[in-house]
Amino acid sequence: LGNWLYGTGEALFINANYGQTPGTVFAQGIALQTGASIAWATFYVSVGVMLLWIPLRQAPGLGTLINIVLVSVAIGVMCNYVPTPTAPLWQVTQILVGIAVIGVASGAYITSNLGAGPRDGLMTGLNHKYSWPIARVRFGIEGTLLLAGWLLGGQVGVGTVLVTILVGEAV
């Protein structure tokens, strides 16, 4: 349920069309460059990030695999059902709802203890291997995804700023 809700929160951002979360900026950039759907691009990005765990000796759990599949599928399905507002007030409102949904969803899947999501596992693996502070590691991961996605044509905007500021508090 947490992973499905997370994908739904991402779909709220995508359809608000007012800036994406950093991971979705990257997936959107890949989708634009390859012609893949944003759901498939999200899947590919998640698998790629999980492969970065190998040199860190991180092992995925069942929850990791569920995360990769369900978040991607939820994005693909829920983008067909969530609104696509055009007025800035409704776009920002939808983004704020998306942040709340992502916060609740993260709390749900993290506390299941079935395995970290791809970025979470990379973050904790880098922290354990190099003793880098969690906040800086996560900032580096998200910043890298954001910059690469933006360079590939992914959408950075008000939603990107709001999620960066508020999602930690939501979780």
Backbone torsions as a table, in degrees:
resi	resn	phi	psi	omega
1	LEU	NA	-43.6	179.5
2	GLY	-60.6	-41.5	179.8
3	ASN	-68.4	-39.7	177.4
4	TRP	-63.3	-43.6	178.1
5	LEU	-62.1	-38.1	178.8
6	TYR	-60.4	-47.2	178.0
7	GLY	-62.4	-34.4	176.7
8	THR	-65.8	-41.4	176.3
9	GLY	-60.6	-40.9	176.6
10	GLU	-64.1	-39.8	178.5
11	ALA	-63.0	-36.7	176.4
12	LEU	-60.3	-41.6	176.8
13	PHE	-65.3	-47.6	-176.9
14	ILE	-58.1	-47.9	-176.9
15	ASN	-75.9	-22.4	174.5
16	ALA	-65.8	-29.0	174.7
17	ASN	55.8	45.0	-176.7
18	TYR	-138.5	29.8	-177.9
19	GLY	111.0	138.1	-174.7
20	GLN	-108.3	168.4	170.1
21	THR	-68.4	156.2	-177.0
22	PRO	-54.1	-43.1	179.2
23	GLY	-64.1	-37.1	179.9
24	THR	-76.3	-28.7	173.0
25	VAL	-58.6	-43.9	-179.7
26	PHE	-66.9	-47.1	179.5
27	ALA	-62.0	-39.6	178.7
28	GLN	-64.3	-42.0	177.3
29	GLY	-61.0	-43.1	177.6
30	ILE	-64.3	-43.1	179.1
31	ALA	-59.9	-42.9	179.6
32	LEU	-64.4	-36.7	-177.1
33	GLN	-80.3	-26.6	-174.1
34	THR	-108.3	-17.4	-175.2
35	GLY	85.4	-0.6	176.2
36	ALA	-71.5	159.5	174.1
37	SER	-72.7	160.3	178.9
38	ILE	-65.2	-29.8	177.2
39	ALA	-65.7	-46.3	178.4
40	TRP	-67.1	-39.6	178.2
41	ALA	-61.8	-39.5	176.7
42	THR	-60.7	-43.8	178.0
43	PHE	-59.1	-49.5	-178.8
44	TYR	-62.1	-42.1	178.4
45	VAL	-62.2	-44.4	-178.9
46	SER	-62.7	-43.2	177.4
47	VAL	-63.4	-43.6	179.0
48	GLY	-60.8	-43.2	178.5
49	VAL	-65.0	-40.6	178.7
50	MET	-62.9	-35.1	177.9
51	LEU	-64.6	-25.3	176.3
52	LEU	-69.1	-11.2	176.8
53	TRP	-71.4	-26.3	-172.1
54	ILE	-53.6	-53.1	179.9
55	PRO	-68.1	-14.5	179.5
56	LEU	-91.6	-1.2	-179.7
57	ARG	59.4	36.0	174.7
58	GLN	-93.0	140.5	178.7
59	ALA	-113.7	131.3	177.5
60	PRO	-72.0	150.8	173.5
61	GLY	-105.7	178.0	177.0
62	LEU	-57.5	-38.9	178.9
63	GLY	-63.2	-31.3	178.1
64	THR	-64.2	-47.4	-178.9
65	LEU	-67.9	-40.0	176.5
66	ILE	-61.1	-42.3	179.3
67	ASN	-57.6	-50.0	-177.1
68	ILE	-58.4	-44.9	-176.6
69	VAL	-75.7	-52.5	-172.7
70	LEU	-67.6	-38.7	179.2
71	VAL	-63.3	-44.0	-180.0
72	SER	-64.2	-45.9	-179.9
73	VAL	-64.7	-42.9	179.8
74	ALA	-60.0	-41.4	177.3
75	ILE	-59.5	-48.9	-178.6
76	GLY	-61.1	-39.8	-178.8
77	VAL	-77.9	-50.1	-170.3
78	MET	-72.0	-22.8	175.0
79	CYS	-61.6	-22.2	177.3
80	ASN	-81.0	-12.4	-173.6
81	TYR	-118.2	-25.3	-179.0
82	VAL	-82.0	152.6	-177.4
83	PRO	-62.0	159.8	174.4
84	THR	-124.2	79.9	-177.5
85	PRO	-70.7	155.0	178.3
86	THR	-117.6	-19.3	178.4
87	ALA	-82.7	132.3	-177.4
88	PRO	-51.9	-39.0	179.4
89	LEU	-60.3	-43.3	-179.8
90	TRP	-74.1	-31.7	176.0
91	GLN	-64.1	-46.5	179.1
92	VAL	-65.2	-40.4	177.5
93	THR	-59.7	-44.4	179.6
94	GLN	-65.0	-36.7	177.1
95	ILE	-64.3	-42.8	179.1
96	LEU	-63.8	-39.1	174.9
97	VAL	-64.0	-41.7	178.0
98	GLY	-59.8	-40.6	178.0
99	ILE	-63.6	-43.5	178.5
100	ALA	-62.3	-43.8	179.6
101	VAL	-62.6	-44.8	178.6
102	ILE	-62.8	-38.0	178.1
103	GLY	-62.8	-49.6	178.4
104	VAL	-62.8	-44.1	-178.9
105	ALA	-61.6	-43.7	179.9
106	SER	-61.6	-44.6	177.9
107	GLY	-59.4	-38.9	-179.0
108	ALA	-67.8	-48.0	-175.3
109	TYR	-79.2	-30.5	178.4
110	ILE	-65.8	-42.4	-176.6
111	THR	-76.0	-6.8	177.2
112	SER	-72.1	-19.7	179.6
113	ASN	56.3	35.6	178.5
114	LEU	-99.1	-0.7	-179.2
115	GLY	130.7	146.2	-177.1
116	ALA	-73.6	152.9	169.8
117	GLY	-68.0	165.6	-175.5
118	PRO	-55.2	-47.5	-179.5
119	ARG	-71.0	-34.9	178.2
120	ASP	-63.9	-42.9	179.1
121	GLY	-65.8	-39.5	176.5
122	LEU	-63.3	-42.1	-179.8
123	MET	-61.5	-50.6	-177.8
124	THR	-69.4	-33.9	177.6
125	GLY	-64.2	-44.0	177.8
126	LEU	-66.3	-37.0	177.4
127	ASN	-62.6	-46.7	-178.7
128	HIS	-67.6	-41.6	-175.8
129	LYS	-72.8	-40.3	-173.6
130	TYR	-113.1	-3.0	-177.3
131	SER	59.8	27.9	175.6
132	TRP	-76.9	143.0	179.5
133	PRO	-61.3	138.7	-178.4
134	ILE	-52.6	-47.3	-176.7
135	ALA	-59.9	-41.3	-179.4
136	ARG	-71.4	-38.2	178.1
137	VAL	-62.7	-47.5	-178.6
138	ARG	-64.8	-39.8	176.6
139	PHE	-60.3	-41.9	179.0
140	GLY	-64.2	-42.0	178.9
141	ILE	-64.4	-51.7	-178.0
142	GLU	-64.7	-40.1	178.6
143	GLY	-63.6	-40.0	178.1
144	THR	-64.4	-45.9	178.3
145	LEU	-61.7	-43.1	-179.1
146	LEU	-62.8	-50.0	-178.8
147	LEU	-64.1	-46.7	179.6
148	ALA	-62.9	-42.2	179.2
149	GLY	-64.1	-41.9	178.8
150	TRP	-62.5	-42.8	178.5
151	LEU	-64.1	-27.1	178.3
152	LEU	-86.7	-3.6	177.6
153	GLY	106.6	5.7	177.3
154	GLY	-66.6	154.7	-173.4
155	GLN	-87.0	120.1	174.6
156	VAL	-112.0	133.2	-178.4
157	GLY	-167.0	-155.5	-177.8
158	VAL	-56.1	-43.4	180.0
159	GLY	-60.8	-37.5	179.2
160	THR	-63.4	-43.9	179.2
161	VAL	-65.1	-46.4	-177.4
162	LEU	-63.3	-43.5	-179.7
163	VAL	-66.3	-36.8	179.5
164	THR	-62.7	-40.4	-178.2
165	ILE	-77.6	-39.2	-166.5
166	LEU	-103.8	-20.2	-171.0
167	VAL	-65.7	-34.3	177.8
168	GLY	-60.3	-42.3	177.8
169	GLU	-67.1	-37.4	179.9
170	ALA	-64.4	-41.5	179.3
171	VAL	-67.8	NA	NA
